[in-house]
């Protein structure tokens, strides 16, 4: 299955969180859930340059990205995309990703309603982002998909 098939793209667009699988220096896998956007055939995952996911993607660009439809309990499939990652911190990419992530995760009616009713949670989120900024740069793990496959219940157990 190609990473640009309509079924694959539809599944990606319906997913809210992606899980990136990276390899450590000794070959052990790590899985990290991240917010993401799909941009012109690339999967952009938001994180910071000091995180395990970013450090491992820099060291070994071979990654897998897993998608699941969280809002549909009857769809037990997982989409696995294999590809190569590049960690990006350039201003143009960061500006574009910030806008796209805000449109997907923050500027939706449900999110705005949730933020207005949970102001303390928003303050905690802001503090987290300020502390993260002190540790290092925000970055995008830019994954160029090469292969895609759906895993069903039988393959997961």
Secondary structure, DSSP 8 states (H G I E B T S, - for coil): --TT-HHHHHHHHH-S-EEEEEE-TTS-EEEEEE-EEEETTEEEEEEETTSHHHHHHHH--EEEEEEE-TT-TT---EEEEEEEEEEE--HHHHHHHHHHHIIIIISSHHHHHHHHH-HHHHHHHHHHHHHHHHHS-EEEEEEEEEEEEEE-HHHH-
